[in-house]
Amino acid sequence: MSTSSDNIMIEQQLQLDDEQETISAEEYQRREKAIKGTDERFLNGDNTDEEGWRSEALAVIDDIQPFVEFISISSALPCDNNGIYINLETKESIRLTIELSSVGFRICGRSFDTIDDSNEIDHIEITSHSSLEDEPPSRISMNSYYETPYSLLDTISPSYRNAFSDELSQRLMKLCK
């Protein structure tokens, strides 16, 4: 007589900000994979679909929302097997449309819900709001792809870098307590 491991319920104690929660082993493993970044997603080839892109975009939005002024999935531009479009406003009040595809993240529009012709406009200029007013604007290529939303934000938003480092410092301080 063999016992299937599917029939055995193992519970794990999970400590979340001074609250204890009991979850199943399956849920515990799912959360561990998500935390470690090993939860694979197949968003290219035959397994790509609109719902997969929406799911991926929502995960990106959830991750970077604290570091931007506004972010949402574009309701005016298509979501299809090739990718999805995201409206993003940085803390510096720069409004962009971002393309998310199997290639990565790319700035495709200089305002919400737009796709600029990259043959006509090959870059955007971003002016820093630093104390150095004589500093020339940064030129960001609209033909560049970024592997992560973090690398894209690091390129276009100095406020993102500051907010991210502040968040990281706070988390490290919590761990030290």
C-alpha positions, -999 to +999 in steps of 0.1 A: +000+000+000+015+033-011+005+067+002+004+095-023+021+127-011-008+146-026-031+132+001-009+143+030-014+178+042+016+194+057+012+227+074+039+254+077+040+282+102+046+315+085+056+346+104+043+378+087+049+411+105+041+398+141+012+377+128+013+339+124-005+322+096-009+285+089-007+276+053-005+243+033+028+230+021+017+237-015+010+273-007+042+276+013+063+263-017+044+286-041+053+316-019+089+305-015+092+301-053+077+336-058+101+351-033+131+335-047+121+344-083+120+307-094+083+306-102+086+302-140+064+320-164+062+311-200+053+343-219+067+335-253+061+310-279+030+289-280+021+294-243+017+332-246-017+346-243-034+378-233-041+366-198-005+357-193+006+392-203-020+408-180-008+386-151+028+396-158+019+433-160-001+432-128+029+416-110+052+444-124+027+470-113+025+455-078+063+455-075+071+490-086+040+510-076+056+523-044+084+538-065+064+557-091+036+583-091+012+563-113+012+530-132-016+510-149-023+487-179-032+508-209-069+504-217-065+521-251-037+500-266-039+463-274-029+434-253-022+404-275+001+374-279+030+398-285+028+418-253+010+445-233+013+482-228+017+500-194+011+537-187+038+549-162+043+583-145+076+587-127+080+607-095+094+634-117+060+637-135+073+621-167+045+603-184+054+573-207+039+543-223+060+512-217+058+481-239+062+448-221+070+419-245+091+387-245+121+409-254+117+430-222+106+465-213+108+494-238+097+530-238+074+533-268+055+566-261+062+600-246+027+602-230+000+578-219-016+554-244+007+563-272+031+545-295+056+569-311+072+560-344+107+551-334+119+559-369+108+595-364+116+599-327+145+577-316+150+591-281+133+610-253+150+637-232+146+635-194+155+665-174+168+659-139+153+678-110+186+680-092+202+710-077+225+713-108+202+733-131+229+736-158+229+698-162+218+688-197+188+665-201+195+627-204+188+612-238+172+578-235+168+556-266+134+544-275+149+514-292+165+501-260+151+471-242+155+466-205+154+431-188+136+444-157+113+473-148+139+482-122+167+487-148+142+508-169+133+529-139+169+533-128+176+548-162+147+573-163+140+582-127+165+595-102+136+596-076+132+558-082+168+552-072+163+573-040+130+557-031+144+522-037+174+528-016+153+542+012+130+511+011+160+488+011+175+507+041+143+504+060+141+466+054+177+461+065+170+481+096+140+459+104+162+428+100+188+442+124+162+447+152 
